[in-house]
Amino acid sequence: MTLSTFGNSDVLVYQEVTNPSPKFNEVLVEMKAIGLNFADLMRRNGTYPLRGQAPYINGYEGAGIIVDANNHPEYKTGDRVAFADVPFANAELVAVPVDHIIPLPEDVSFETAAASMLQGLTAQYLTSDSHPIKAGETVLIHASAGGVGQWLLQVCKLQGANVIGMTSSENKREISLLLGADQAFLYSEDWKTKILNLFPQGVDVVYDSIGTTLDDSLQVTRILGKVVLFGLAGGKLEIGNPLNIIAKSQTIIGGDLWNYLTSKEERLRRAKQLFAWLQNKHVQISTPTLFKLSEGKKAHEFLESRQSTGKIVLIP
């Protein structure tokens, strides 16, 4: 799936391109499942940069099998692998740096891996690095029925937090409650008042992936509390009056997974935790919505429609 100009889903073109040739530090992976993320939409519309030259190939996450180990003795043809941070993933073949490869356990399917790597690793660093969750804390999670939101909700509950979910529909509210949220509110209701009625001092931490909700997030955060901003799904940032942040000694911290996947050891360490959550059923993910890679335009439009409650996965 390629694009040569930036814009809406109409710029996407499914076409043949030259097969990648792995460099000395890469192996060639035949993709079995590819994760679609909001960041891919932002690369498509030109907000985030894309590597290479037109026609550009989007995507950074997926799972498949090695078809050319390229003389790397630790790998062989047929090995099941996954990755979270390798460009040009929206293709049948991807040249993957060996340091970015994450061996895939036999009991984790390609589809589950493609639905989990970016979002699961994001939840892992958000709850262990951006703000280490402590038992008894009150956590507000925006878009709690979305891909990262479902992970965050379950991981925070696993670590003993009281969790409030925010969703855009009654169906998504029910999903959040089924996954363990202690409370879940709709954006269409007076959710700030309801939260402050429950917790007059405010919540301890807010995980905000929307951006347009940042000012609201700060208003329901306690003195000395924290807002973790890790996305701009709303398209822009609304911070309100900075004097209010000073008055309450609040912290806003940014989060980007790329700053934590800095070495082979870090990728493997964090992925080990992710796979343990899945294998021990501490985290359960919604069944991914599958699209053929050739249906990339439809997949982008479905993600943009906000109808999805879990991950969208492209199948080559």
N, C-alpha and C positions, 0 to 999 in steps of 0.2 A: 504494500500500500504506500503510494508516494504522493507528494505534492510539490509543485514547482512555484506556486505563489501562495500567499497567506490570505486566509479569509474563513468563510463558513465551510460546512461540510462539502459543498460543491467543488472545492479545490482538490479533493481526494481523487486519486486515479489508481486503479489496480492494473499494473502492467508488469511486463517482464523487464528485469534489470540484470546486469552481469553478476554472476555468482561471486561472493567475496572469496578472496584468497587469504587464508590465515597467515599472519606474520609469524616470526620465530617464537613469539611469546603468546600465541593464540592457538586455540583449537576451533574446529568447525562444528557447529551444532545445528542439527535439523530440528526445527521448532515443531513442537506438538501442541503448545498452547501459549498464548500471548496475552498479557494483562493490559487492559485499557484503563487509563487514569485521566483525571481532570488536567493533569500537567500536559498530557498529550493534546488536549483541546487548546491549551494555552500556547503550545508550540505551533499548532496548526494555524492559530490566528495571529501569530507573530509576537505574542507577549513574551514568550521564552525563546531563546535562540535554539536553532537546530544545527547539528554538526554536518560537515560535508558540503556538497554543492547540489544544486537542483539537477535531477529530481531528488528531493529529500526523502529519507525514510525515517518515519517517526518511531516512537516506542523505546522503552528501556527495560522491560520486564518480561520474563517468560520461562518456559521449561521445555526440554527436549532431550535428544540423545546425541552423543558425540558420534560424528561420522568420519572425522579425520582428527586423530589425536596429535598429529604433526610432531611426532617424535618426542612427546612428553610422556615419560615412563609411568607417571602416576595416574595416567588416564588411558583408556582403551576405547576402541570403537564399540558402541552400544551402551556405554555408561549413561545412566540417567542423571541429568544435571538441571540446575536452575540458576537464575541470576536475577538481580534487582537493579543493576546500574550499568547496563551495557547498551550503547546506542544502536540504532538501526534494527530494532527487534521486530518491527512489523514486516517480517519477511519469512520465507521458508527456510533460509539458511542464514546464520549469523556467525561471524568471527568473534569469539569470546576470549578476552584475555584470561590466562590461566588463573591469575590472582582474583578474578571476579567470579570464578566458578564455585558453585555451592552444590556438593553432591546431594542427590535427592534420595531420601529413604524410600525403600520399596513400598511402604504402606502409605505414602503420600502421592496421590495421582498428579499427573501433569496439570490437569485443570485446577486442582486445589493449590498446587504450587504457584501457578500463574495468577491465581486469585489471592495469594497470600504474601508473596515475597515483599513487595513494596509496602503494602498496607500493614502487614504484620510487623515488619522491621520498623516501620514508622511508629507504630504503637509501642514497640519495645524501647526505642530511644526516648520517646516522649514521656514514658512513665518511669524510666530509670535514669535519664540524663537531664532532660529539660526541666522536669519536676519529679523527683523520686517520690512516688506515692507512699504515704504512710497510712497505716490502719487508723480508721476513725475520721479521716479527712472527708470533707464534702467537696465533690468534684462536679462541675457542670461541663457537659460535652455537647457541643453543637453538632448537628447532623448525625445524631447518635444511631440512626438506622442505616447510615451509609457505610461504605466499605471500611474506612479507617475508624469511623464512629463505633461500629459493632465490635471491632477489636479493642478499642480503648475502653468501651463500656465493660467488657468481660474481664480485661486485664486489671482494671481499677477495682472491680468487685473481688477478683481473685486476691488482690493485695489488701482487702479489708476496707475499702473506701465506701462512703455513701455516695451514690451516683444519681445525678439528675440528667435526664436526656432531653434534648430539644429536637423537634421534628416538624415537618411541614404538612403532615397529614395524619388522620386518625389511624390508618393502617400502619404507618411507620411508628406512631406512638405505641401501638400494641406490640410491634416487633421489639421495640426498646424494652418494654416491660417484660416480655417473654425472655429476653436475654439477661434480665436481672436488674434493670434500672429500678431504683427505689421510688423515683417519681419521673414522670415524663410529661412535657408540656408542648403545646403547639405554638408556632410562631404567631398564629392568628389570634391568640388570646393574650391577656395581660400577664404574660409570664414573669416579667420582672417583679411585679407586685406579689405574685404568688410565691416566688422564690424568697423574697424578703420577708414575707409573712411567716414562712417556714424557718428561715434562717436570718433573723433580724440583723446580725452582724455581717452577713454576706457569706459567700462560699469561699473555700480556701484557694481553689484553683479553677480556672476555666480553660478548656482546650477549644480554641477557636480556629476553624479552617475556612471561615467565610469572609472575614474582613469587614464587610458592611455592618456586622454585629459587634465590632470591637468596642464601641462606646457603650453599648448595652451591657456587654460582658464586664466592663470596668465598673459599671454602676451596681452590679450585683456581687462584686468581689469585695471581700473584707479589707479592712486596714491591714497593711503588710501582706496582702494576698498577691496572687500572681495570675497573669493571663499568658498562656502559651499560644502564640500566633504561628500557625504552620501551613496556612494556605490562604488563597484569595478567591475562593469559589464564587464569591459575590461580585468579583470584577474590580473592586476598589476597596480602599481602606478608609474607615470613618472613625477617627480617634476622639472627637469631641473636644472639650476644653482641657488642655494639658494641666491646668492648675488643679483640677480635681485629682489627677494622678499624684501630683506633689502632695496635696492635702492628705491623701490616704496612704502615702508612702508605698504605692503599689509598684509592682514590677511587670513590665511587658518583656517577654523573651521570645525571640524568633526561633523557629525550628526548621531545619532542612536535613533530610536524611543523608544527603551527599557528604555532609560534614562529619558524619559518624562512620560511614563505610570507607575508611581510610587505608585499610590494609587487608590482606588475605585473612590474617588472624582475627581482625575485627568482624569481617563478614561471617566467618565460620562460627565465632563465639556467639554472635547475635542470632544467627540462623539456628544454632543448636537450641537456644531458648524458644524460638518460634516453633520449631518442629516438636519440641517437648510439649508445648501448649496444645498443639494439634493432636499429637499422639495420645496424650493423657486426657483428651476431651475437655480440657480446661477452657478452651476456646472453640466454639463451633461457628463456622461461617455459613452464610446463606448459600444455597446452590447457585453457582454462577450462571448468568445469562450468556448463552453461547451464540456467537455469530461467526460465519465463515469470514476468513480474512478478506475475501473478495467483497464482503458486505460491510466493509469498513465505514462507508458513509452512513448506513443505517445504524451501525453501532454507535458512532459519534452522536447522531441525532437522538438516539435513545438515552445516552448518558446526559446529554444537554437537557432533555425533557424533565429530568429529576424524577422519573418514574421508577428508576432502579432502586432496590433496597440492598443490593449486594454488588459483587464485582461483575463486570462485563469482560468476557474472555473471547479472544479471536482465535479461530482454529484454521491453520493453513490448509 
